[in-house]
Amino acid sequence: MKLLRPVLLTCTLIAAGCGGTETAESAEPLPLLAEASSDLPSVLVYKTATCGCCNGWIEHLRAAGFTVDARDTRDLMSIKVDAGVPTAMTSCHTSLVDGYVVEGHVPAEQLKRLLAERPDLVGIAAPGMPAGSPGMDMPNAPSYQVLSFDNEGNVAVYAEIDPNSP
């Protein structure tokens, strides 16, 4: 799959409800919405301090049983580069979980699949900020793709997501 153009999308520029400027290096963790499962690894999320859509995604993960350590940063791009996220696949937050990178608003179901199957990948991403993805809730949103990427620059469709199906 060839990506058409490299784009850095940030929450403060794209999403309604996410906005403001980056003002803090750390913030209080969001409250747990569901008891974390001991079978699931902890997810470390790097995001900006004022991003509401990132917080929505974190709540989605917690509701799915993940323990989440959310850290605000002013230098999100260096984290993305260090984690090996291709520029064209960036989104508003970057997560590290059990040896994988998860970029953006990937549904918890796909994260659980990744952890169960353990493919030879760097990670998976929902590039940009797809409408209808967890944290970017929107009725009648179009389908979007979760992509996989590896150390050799290969990108493939990992999942086709229809946010309107139950």
Secondary structure, DSSP 8 states (H G I E B T S, - for coil): ---S------HHHH-TTB-S----S-------SS---TTS--EEEEE-TTBHHHHHHHHHHHHTT--EEEEE-S-HHHHHHHHT--GGG--S-EEEETTEEEEES--HHHHHHHHHH--S-SEEEE-S--TTSTTS--TT---EEEEEE-TTS-EEEEEEE-TT--
